[in-house]
């Protein structure tokens, strides 16, 4: 039997994991970022990458440690339900962007708009169309709601785009890998230096002998505002975390603009984000002719598109339930609403997410379609000044359907926090760890969150835990006391809830964890994460209720 050329590498410090590498790598097989180079700052901050891999690993292995396979527009992780524009909607703005990619003067286009206005759906459709035309060079769909470190870390963006170019343009492969071999610390450098080493340098070399005019033209980066803070600090105050996050936004934008402005770079970059202060400020600092801007306002007639989408989806819901014709008209007339799709569009205030969430709520089929639509139409806002009033009323109505709304909100907030702070041995185990931390008894996940499946996915197609909040606007709602009212949970309350769960788990550690899970593996991970987080919780004055005094009663037979 022929001996394998794969060799064992050293375990990464603190990870209890051995890495493997192949000194004869010449393929493009995948290696997912985070398997063994991920660690977490322990106070809701962000994540970083561990020290660079052993220098004798193949350059492509080193590159793939920092590649987010799930961030590609057509990745299995994003799935067939990834946001896309409904047929015949958003046609004007899509055509504007596509024509700019083909013939625009500026090499950077910034697509912006408020939360829920459909930016990611537009970018998804643009990516599909560019791919079909053969003009897509690379893409990165940043997503905090994906709850995976590599989907929102700035450290994965440039390596992922370089990897896409490496796959697309065969002659670039050896040049990029040679550059990594020559600069083994590239993944520890600032993004502007990564850009030079991983992309610009190799392209300059290739363009000395190759014609780049026939290469695809579009590079798409969606959701820059969701890029996380990941500088490895412990953030003892919320403003510190926000400052780090904004700094990362500016660094990502500066790196992308540096790419686009280089004469050797033959691509146009389309960037999508909310118009947050740091991002708006960065683009405002550039010359007026450096960036094309597309803002999703009334100019693009969102109400017409939303009404068209609502009508199509309501018709589909009726068809799936054996209802003929415009069944929703009967429900609307009983409430004094002549045109239900138009009414929903007007209520949305230009936010596609409002109608998309309402449709998901009705598709859950917890009641007859007539009853569900009646509920949605009755959840009306009582504010004319809040542009998100209708969306807030919808979120509040759905949360109320949980058997314990207050606890469900604590779970949702905790899922968001734990998805960042849990230091996991591969993303496939993270949902198990989160479930194990939050559940006080078997079946509690389904009991609390099943009524909220229009807001959060709790299992994957195989029935295994898989937490995914569909839209970041839910957390915007839950974290703003003026918007969510009685559903607001303070940071102190959230920390207290998690500290209580940690202490309960530690007290019962000798009895194992709830649920059918890989017990030893998950228990070790839960206990490790708990110990690191409790260092922060116990040290905070507002955590007196869950202080060190509660730890003295641990059973002598505990896991420690």
Phi, psi and omega per residue, in radians:
X1 nan 2.372 -3.120
X2 -1.280 2.327 -3.126
X3 -1.290 2.489 3.109
X4 -1.266 2.559 3.094
X5 -1.557 0.001 3.135
X6 -1.338 2.387 -3.115
X7 -2.143 2.712 3.100
X8 -1.358 2.368 3.032
X9 -1.791 3.024 3.139
X10 -1.316 2.624 3.097
X11 -1.202 2.473 3.072
X12 -1.240 2.373 -3.067
X13 -0.969 2.240 3.070
X14 1.406 0.004 -3.034
X15 -1.799 -0.305 -3.077
X16 1.022 0.505 -3.098
X17 -2.230 2.371 3.004
X18 -1.645 2.406 3.082
X19 -1.693 2.808 3.036
X20 -2.194 2.670 3.097
X21 -2.583 2.790 -3.068
X22 -2.154 1.969 -3.071
X23 -1.308 -0.078 3.139
X24 -2.000 0.501 -3.070
X25 -1.116 2.163 2.966
X26 -2.505 0.473 -3.142
X27 -2.049 -3.086 -3.136
X28 -2.087 0.545 3.125
X29 -1.164 2.663 -2.955
X30 -1.553 2.596 2.981
X31 -2.404 2.102 -2.958
X32 -1.450 2.285 3.078
X33 -0.980 2.480 3.056
X34 1.706 -0.204 -3.118
X35 -1.064 -0.657 -3.122
X36 -2.572 0.167 3.113
X37 -2.174 0.560 -3.085
X38 -2.054 2.293 2.905
X39 -2.426 2.940 -2.986
X40 -2.218 2.459 2.888
X41 -1.282 2.547 -2.854
X42 -1.696 0.186 -3.137
X43 -2.279 1.186 3.035
X44 0.894 0.541 -3.110
X45 -1.613 -1.379 -3.088
X46 -3.064 -2.649 -3.080
X47 -2.417 2.805 3.057
X48 -2.346 3.073 3.101
X49 -1.867 2.432 -3.140
X50 -1.178 2.996 -3.109
X51 -0.916 2.755 -2.999
X52 -1.065 2.647 -3.099
X53 -1.085 2.868 3.105
X54 -0.932 2.418 -3.011
X55 -1.149 -0.312 -3.100
X56 -1.543 0.132 3.075
X57 -1.359 2.687 3.132
X58 -1.121 2.453 -3.109
X59 -0.960 -0.634 -3.137
X60 -1.190 -0.594 3.046
X61 -1.073 -0.753 -3.138
X62 -1.124 -0.716 3.110
X63 -1.079 -0.804 -3.034
X64 -1.203 -0.315 3.039
X65 -1.079 -0.423 -3.068
X66 -1.968 0.203 3.125
X67 -1.664 2.281 3.056
X68 -1.657 1.719 -3.138
X69 -1.126 -0.556 -3.102
X70 -1.310 -0.178 -3.096
X71 -1.511 -0.172 3.106
X72 -1.178 2.630 -3.016
X73 -1.067 -0.543 -3.064
X74 -1.963 0.475 -3.090
X75 -1.243 2.673 3.063
X76 -1.071 -0.614 -3.123
X77 -1.100 -0.744 3.113
X78 -1.227 -0.594 2.992
X79 1.330 3.089 -3.103
X80 -1.287 -0.260 3.140
X81 -1.632 0.146 3.092
X82 -0.999 2.523 -3.069
X83 -0.956 2.241 3.052
X84 -2.476 2.745 3.087
X85 -1.299 2.411 3.053
X86 -1.170 2.544 3.125
X87 -0.873 2.405 3.103
X88 1.258 0.227 3.048
X89 -2.017 2.706 3.121
X90 0.958 0.537 -3.080
X91 -1.185 -0.690 -3.080
X92 -1.143 -0.819 -3.103
X93 -1.219 -0.618 3.085
X94 -1.107 -0.763 -3.135
X95 -1.134 -0.651 3.095
X96 -1.036 -0.823 -3.103
X97 -1.208 -0.761 -3.127
X98 -1.110 -0.678 3.121
X99 -1.202 -0.579 3.101
X100 -1.173 -0.717 3.106
X101 -1.030 -0.676 -3.083
X102 -1.382 -0.661 -2.958
X103 -2.418 0.058 -3.048
X104 -1.171 2.651 3.140
X105 -1.358 -0.823 -3.126
X106 -1.280 2.500 -3.115
X107 -1.565 -0.086 3.080
X108 -2.209 2.316 3.011
X109 -2.112 2.280 3.118
X110 -1.893 2.000 3.055
X111 -1.692 2.115 -3.125
X112 -2.399 2.900 -3.130
X113 2.967 2.874 -3.097
X114 -1.164 2.971 3.119
X115 -0.986 2.365 3.059
X116 1.378 0.153 -3.080
X117 -1.469 -0.081 3.046
X118 1.778 0.340 -3.100
X119 -1.069 -0.840 -3.096
X120 -1.170 -0.601 3.087
X121 -1.137 -0.737 3.106
X122 -1.105 -0.792 3.135
X123 -1.109 -0.648 3.092
X124 -1.105 -0.743 3.117
X125 -1.210 -0.673 3.084
X126 -1.080 -0.748 3.133
X127 -1.076 -0.766 3.126
X128 -1.084 -0.754 -3.107
X129 -1.189 -0.735 3.105
X130 -1.110 -0.701 3.110
X131 -1.079 -0.751 3.141
X132 -1.130 -0.594 -3.140
X133 -1.455 -0.126 -3.088
X134 1.358 0.390 -3.074
X135 -1.972 0.167 3.142
X136 -1.634 2.055 -3.141
X137 -1.626 -0.535 -3.130
X138 -3.071 2.776 3.139
X139 -2.667 2.638 3.041
X140 -2.517 1.985 3.119
X141 -1.768 1.680 3.133
X142 -1.216 2.427 -3.110
X143 -2.686 1.996 3.020
X144 -1.250 -0.636 -3.083
X145 -1.213 -0.278 3.067
X146 -1.177 -0.348 3.065
X147 1.028 0.645 3.025
X148 -2.253 2.349 -3.018
X149 -0.983 -0.771 -3.046
X150 -1.180 -0.314 -3.129
X151 -1.421 -0.208 -3.130
X152 -2.338 0.264 3.104
X153 -1.657 2.296 3.111
X154 -1.100 -0.458 -3.060
X155 -1.228 -0.196 -3.139
X156 -1.717 -0.233 -2.958
X157 -1.187 -0.962 -3.093
X158 -1.169 -0.782 3.072
X159 -1.021 -0.650 -3.139
X160 -1.173 -0.766 3.102
X161 -1.113 -0.683 3.089
X162 -1.089 -0.688 3.137
X163 -1.135 -0.701 3.097
X164 -1.094 -0.721 3.107
X165 -1.155 -0.677 3.113
X166 -1.056 -0.693 3.123
X167 -1.267 -0.622 -3.015
X168 -1.405 -0.659 -3.051
X169 -2.030 1.647 -3.011
X170 -0.912 -0.658 -3.084
X171 -1.207 -0.268 3.109
X172 -1.406 -0.367 -2.999
X173 -0.961 -0.994 -3.074
X174 -1.140 -0.568 -3.139
X175 -1.205 -0.737 3.113
X176 -1.155 -0.773 -3.120
X177 -1.165 -0.641 3.092
X178 -1.142 -0.639 3.115
X179 -1.155 -0.661 3.081
X180 -1.154 -0.728 3.127
X181 -1.062 -0.665 -3.126
X182 -1.337 -0.475 -3.097
X183 -2.193 1.242 -3.020
X184 -1.124 -0.308 3.134
X185 -1.657 0.262 -3.050
X186 -0.990 -0.612 -3.044
X187 -1.353 -0.114 3.035
X188 -1.731 0.050 -3.078
X189 -1.632 2.878 3.058
X190 -1.114 2.770 -3.017
X191 -1.102 -0.603 -3.135
X192 -1.117 -0.520 3.088
X193 -1.402 -0.623 3.044
X194 -1.046 -0.727 3.118
X195 -0.993 -0.789 -3.108
X196 -1.165 -0.791 -3.035
X197 -1.329 -0.744 -3.006
X198 -1.519 -0.463 -3.016
X199 -2.178 -1.031 -2.989
X200 -1.151 -0.806 3.138
X201 -1.007 -0.903 3.104
X202 -1.061 -0.669 3.136
X203 -1.151 -0.715 3.109
X204 -1.034 -0.764 3.126
X205 -1.066 -0.795 -3.083
X206 -1.174 -0.649 -3.081
X207 -1.215 -0.184 3.054
X208 -1.205 -0.418 -3.106
X209 -2.219 -0.116 -3.062
X210 -2.118 2.744 3.106
X211 -1.734 1.961 -3.089
X212 -1.483 -0.045 -3.056
X213 -1.153 -0.401 -3.127
X214 -1.634 -0.014 3.140
X215 -1.257 2.722 3.002
X216 -0.991 2.742 -2.953
X217 -1.943 -0.248 -2.930
X218 -1.915 2.287 2.945
X219 -2.094 2.168 -3.053
X220 -2.023 2.280 3.070
X221 -2.275 1.971 -3.069
X222 -1.876 2.447 2.978
X223 1.413 0.655 -3.133
X224 -1.004 -0.559 3.132
X225 -1.151 -0.249 3.129
X226 -1.684 0.062 3.088
X227 -1.184 2.257 -2.969
X228 -1.490 2.834 2.945
X229 -1.262 2.308 -3.068
X230 -2.650 0.711 -3.104
X231 -1.659 0.149 3.003
X232 1.442 0.010 3.100
X233 -1.384 2.802 2.979
X234 -1.646 2.047 -3.054
X235 -1.564 1.852 -3.097
X236 -1.515 -0.106 3.100
X237 -2.501 2.616 -3.065
X238 -1.076 -0.660 -3.077
X239 -1.160 -0.534 3.113
X240 -1.146 -0.719 3.119
X241 -1.135 -0.703 3.140
X242 -1.150 -0.706 3.116
X243 -1.086 -0.727 3.121
X244 -1.143 -0.712 3.122
X245 -1.080 -0.805 -3.139
X246 -1.128 -0.645 3.083
X247 -1.083 -0.694 3.103
X248 -1.160 -0.657 3.088
X249 -1.036 -0.802 -3.136
X250 -1.133 -0.670 -3.138
X251 -1.159 -0.719 3.107
X252 -1.084 -0.824 -3.129
X253 -1.096 -0.738 -3.140
X254 -1.089 -0.670 3.127
X255 -1.162 -0.732 -3.138
X256 -1.182 -0.691 3.112
X257 -1.187 -0.653 3.067
X258 -1.039 -0.755 3.076
X259 -0.988 -0.950 -3.027
X260 -1.109 -0.607 -3.062
X261 -1.360 -0.250 -3.134
X262 -1.294 2.295 -3.077
X263 -1.119 -0.375 3.131
X264 -1.387 -0.285 -3.061
X265 -1.489 1.949 -2.994
X266 -1.593 0.212 -3.030
X267 -1.906 2.783 2.965
X268 -1.839 2.452 -3.078
X269 -1.913 2.248 3.036
X270 -1.891 2.121 -3.111
X271 -1.994 2.310 3.104
X272 -2.121 2.409 3.110
X273 -2.915 2.897 2.916
X274 -1.221 2.714 -3.141
X275 -1.452 0.998 -3.123
X276 -1.238 2.795 -2.945
X277 -0.983 -0.831 -3.097
X278 -1.137 -0.683 -3.125
X279 -1.231 -0.790 3.095
X280 -1.044 -0.741 -3.139
X281 -1.104 -0.693 3.137
X282 -1.125 -0.850 -3.117
X283 -1.140 -0.568 3.119
X284 -1.186 -0.419 -3.123
X285 -1.373 -0.210 -3.129
X286 -1.501 2.734 3.049
X287 -0.965 2.548 -3.037
X288 -1.062 -0.467 -3.115
X289 -1.671 0.193 -3.084
X290 -1.512 -0.442 -3.028
X291 -2.384 2.298 2.979
X292 -1.464 2.445 -3.071
X293 -2.108 2.339 3.043
X294 -2.231 2.013 3.130
X295 -1.932 2.297 -3.064
X296 -1.423 1.459 3.109
X297 -2.016 -2.862 -3.065
X298 -1.108 -0.316 -3.137
X299 -1.005 -0.523 -3.102
X300 -1.692 0.298 3.026
X301 0.818 1.013 -3.122
X302 -1.122 -0.540 -3.098
X303 -1.097 -0.709 3.122
X304 -1.098 -0.775 -3.129
X305 -1.165 -0.699 -3.132
X306 -1.153 -0.702 3.107
X307 -1.105 -0.715 3.111
X308 -1.096 -0.763 3.118
X309 -1.116 -0.784 -3.127
X310 -1.061 -0.761 3.141
X311 -1.090 -0.762 -3.125
X312 -1.122 -0.739 -3.083
X313 -1.310 -0.638 3.064
X314 -1.111 -0.692 3.088
X315 -1.093 -0.714 3.125
X316 -1.132 -0.747 3.117
X317 -1.039 -0.769 3.107
X318 -1.093 -0.773 -3.132
X319 -1.075 -0.725 -3.139
X320 -1.136 -0.412 -3.133
X321 -1.806 0.166 3.102
X322 1.375 0.341 3.138
X323 -1.661 2.359 -3.083
X324 -1.737 2.583 3.031
X325 1.183 -2.949 -3.137
X326 -1.334 1.258 -3.079
X327 -1.023 -0.486 -3.081
X328 -1.217 -0.359 3.141
X329 -1.101 -0.659 3.131
X330 -1.086 -0.733 3.115
X331 -1.131 -0.763 -3.119
X332 -1.113 -0.769 -3.110
X333 -1.099 -0.598 3.107
X334 -1.127 -0.384 3.133
X335 -1.867 0.170 3.128
X336 1.358 0.426 -3.134
X337 -1.954 2.017 -3.065
X338 -1.303 -0.758 -3.048
X339 -2.186 1.732 -3.052
X340 -1.109 -0.862 3.118
X341 -1.006 -0.733 3.119
X342 -1.140 -0.696 3.118
X343 -1.079 -0.792 3.117
X344 -1.084 -0.682 3.115
X345 -1.119 -0.711 3.120
X346 -1.165 -0.673 3.122
X347 -1.164 -0.442 -3.024
X348 -1.281 -0.327 -3.081
X349 0.921 0.685 3.105
X350 1.434 0.112 -3.095
X351 -1.763 1.877 3.094
X352 -1.026 -0.546 -3.069
X353 -1.081 -0.500 3.134
X354 -1.080 -0.918 -3.119
X355 -1.225 -0.661 3.137
X356 -1.064 -0.711 3.121
X357 -1.213 -0.718 3.105
X358 -1.065 -0.721 3.128
X359 -1.132 -0.768 3.114
X360 -1.062 -0.665 3.120
X361 -1.081 -0.730 3.141
X362 -1.284 -0.561 3.134
X363 -1.227 -0.309 3.111
X364 -1.173 -0.345 3.025
X365 1.031 0.670 3.067
X366 -1.287 -0.334 3.059
X367 -2.521 3.114 3.073
X368 -1.096 2.579 -3.099
X369 -0.934 -0.698 -3.138
X370 -1.038 -0.760 -3.107
X371 -1.181 -0.719 -3.134
X372 -1.158 -0.748 3.109
X373 -1.131 -0.689 3.110
X374 -1.057 -0.719 3.095
X375 -1.060 -0.843 -3.114
X376 -1.042 -0.762 -3.114
X377 -1.202 -0.436 3.136
X378 -1.482 -0.276 3.099
X379 -1.420 1.364 -3.077
X380 -1.774 2.567 -3.135
X381 -1.341 2.696 3.081
X382 -2.002 0.438 -3.125
X383 -2.318 2.360 3.066
X384 -1.760 -0.189 -3.059
X385 -1.673 -0.402 -3.121
X386 -1.558 2.002 -3.104
X387 -1.140 -0.284 3.136
X388 -1.804 0.262 -3.018
X389 -1.020 -0.767 -3.121
X390 -1.179 -0.718 3.097
X391 -1.119 -0.704 3.114
X392 -1.089 -0.748 3.119
X393 -1.098 -0.657 3.112
X394 -1.153 -0.833 3.122
X395 -1.043 -0.782 -3.131
X396 -1.081 -0.724 3.137
X397 -1.113 -0.715 3.132
X398 -1.202 -0.739 3.121
X399 -1.056 -0.605 -3.135
X400 -1.110 -0.389 -3.113
X401 -1.321 -0.198 3.082
X402 -1.206 2.657 3.134
X403 -1.194 -0.398 3.090
X404 -2.558 1.558 -2.994
X405 -1.083 -0.728 -3.105
X406 -1.098 -0.787 3.123
X407 -1.194 -0.631 3.116
X408 -1.076 -0.694 3.116
X409 -1.148 -0.704 3.080
X410 -1.063 -0.680 3.099
X411 -1.117 -0.806 -3.118
X412 -1.062 -0.793 3.108
X413 -1.119 -0.676 -3.135
X414 -1.191 -0.686 3.101
X415 -1.021 -0.747 3.125
X416 -1.081 -0.780 -3.117
X417 -1.223 -0.811 -3.088
X418 -1.158 -0.510 3.139
X419 -1.105 -0.393 3.110
X420 -1.670 -0.742 -2.987
X421 -1.499 -0.374 3.135
X422 -1.189 2.176 3.126
X423 -1.642 1.708 -2.922
X424 -1.888 2.640 3.096
X425 -1.501 1.168 -3.078
X426 1.745 2.402 -3.072
X427 -1.075 -0.383 -3.091
X428 -1.166 -0.368 -3.136
X429 -1.637 -0.282 -3.038
X430 -1.020 -0.793 3.112
X431 -1.043 -0.623 3.094
X432 -1.106 -0.744 -3.130
X433 -1.123 -0.800 3.132
X434 -1.058 -0.800 3.118
X435 -1.049 -0.736 -3.112
X436 -1.168 -0.636 3.118
X437 -1.198 -0.738 -2.986
X438 -1.479 -0.563 -3.058
X439 -1.313 2.187 3.017
X440 -1.622 -0.247 3.076
X441 -2.710 2.660 -3.122
X442 -1.028 2.426 3.095
X443 1.547 -0.042 -3.093
X444 -1.166 -0.582 3.116
X445 -1.005 -0.910 -3.120
X446 -1.140 -0.694 -3.127
X447 -1.051 -0.781 -3.069
X448 -1.421 -0.753 -2.916
X449 -1.788 -0.264 3.128
X450 -0.994 -0.683 3.088
X451 -1.174 -0.180 -3.066
X452 -1.905 0.421 -3.058
X453 -1.160 -0.225 3.034
X454 -1.350 -0.237 3.133
X455 -1.864 -0.599 -3.024
X456 -2.503 2.373 3.023
X457 -1.555 2.381 -3.072
X458 -2.018 -0.270 3.088
X459 -2.427 2.742 3.065
X460 -1.587 -3.013 -3.065
X461 -1.148 -0.290 3.113
X462 -1.692 0.015 3.131
X463 1.518 0.094 3.113
X464 -1.477 2.677 3.117
X465 -0.955 2.372 3.139
X466 -2.828 1.608 -3.052
X467 -1.479 2.212 3.141
X468 -2.617 1.951 3.065
X469 -1.442 2.271 -2.946
X470 -1.201 -0.545 -3.086
X471 -2.590 2.393 -3.112
X472 -1.049 -0.396 -3.116
X473 -1.087 -0.378 3.075
X474 -1.118 -0.732 3.122
X475 -1.258 -0.577 3.022
X476 -0.998 -0.743 3.130
X477 -1.153 -0.854 -3.046
X478 -1.213 -0.473 -3.083
X479 -1.581 -0.038 -3.129
X480 -1.931 1.863 -3.091
X481 -1.087 -0.468 3.124
X482 -1.231 -0.448 -3.108
X483 -1.645 -0.752 -3.021
X484 -1.652 -0.179 3.033
X485 1.016 -2.111 -3.057
X486 -1.173 -0.221 3.127
X487 -1.509 0.006 -3.092
X488 -1.304 2.349 3.075
X489 -2.051 2.142 3.141
X490 -1.227 2.836 3.092
X491 -1.057 -0.694 3.123
X492 -1.086 -0.752 3.126
X493 -1.116 -0.693 3.135
X494 -1.137 -0.801 3.115
X495 -1.094 -0.691 3.117
X496 -1.095 -0.728 3.127
X497 -1.082 -0.806 -3.132
X498 -1.174 -0.701 3.117
X499 -1.084 -0.706 3.101
X500 -1.077 -0.767 3.128
X501 -1.116 -0.715 3.131
X502 -1.059 -0.818 -3.086
X503 -1.143 -0.679 3.097
X504 -1.094 -0.690 3.124
X505 -1.165 -0.742 3.138
X506 -1.087 -0.673 3.139
X507 -1.146 -0.505 -3.069
X508 -1.909 0.271 -3.018
X509 -1.051 -0.533 -3.114
X510 -1.236 -0.240 -3.128
X511 -1.707 0.001 -3.133
X512 1.494 -3.102 -3.095
X513 -1.871 2.855 -3.115
X514 -1.282 2.609 2.974
X515 1.603 2.922 3.133
X516 -1.584 1.623 -3.074
X517 -2.333 2.897 3.018
X518 -1.187 1.622 -2.822
X519 -1.042 -0.882 -3.056
X520 -1.148 -0.806 -3.119
X521 -1.057 -0.873 -3.085
X522 -1.251 -0.690 3.127
X523 -1.038 -0.800 3.116
X524 -1.014 -0.756 -3.104
X525 -1.190 -0.751 3.127
X526 -1.072 -0.827 -3.111
X527 -1.116 -0.680 3.124
X528 -1.118 -0.776 3.130
X529 -1.155 -0.695 3.138
X530 -1.054 -0.849 -3.088
X531 -1.051 -0.723 3.137
X532 -1.169 -0.734 -3.130
X533 -1.236 -0.639 -3.114
X534 -1.123 -0.451 3.052
X535 -0.997 -0.642 3.128
X536 -1.372 -0.868 -3.052
X537 -1.029 -0.848 -3.079
X538 -1.146 -0.538 -3.112
X539 -1.349 -0.116 -3.099
X540 -1.651 2.322 -3.126
X541 -0.982 -0.620 -3.071
X542 -1.334 -0.007 3.139
X543 -1.808 0.440 -3.072
X544 -1.011 -0.611 -3.110
X545 -1.088 -0.493 -3.106
X546 -2.057 0.789 -3.069
X547 -1.458 -3.007 -3.054
X548 -1.105 -0.433 -3.113
X549 -1.037 -0.448 -3.121
X550 -1.336 -0.177 -3.079
X551 -1.552 -0.121 -3.040
X552 -1.292 -0.317 -3.078
X553 -1.624 0.268 3.136
X554 -1.020 2.416 3.088
X555 -1.145 2.522 -3.119
X556 -1.127 -0.303 3.139
X557 -1.660 0.255 -3.095
X558 -1.178 3.058 -3.082
X559 -1.104 -0.231 -3.126
X560 -1.634 nan nan
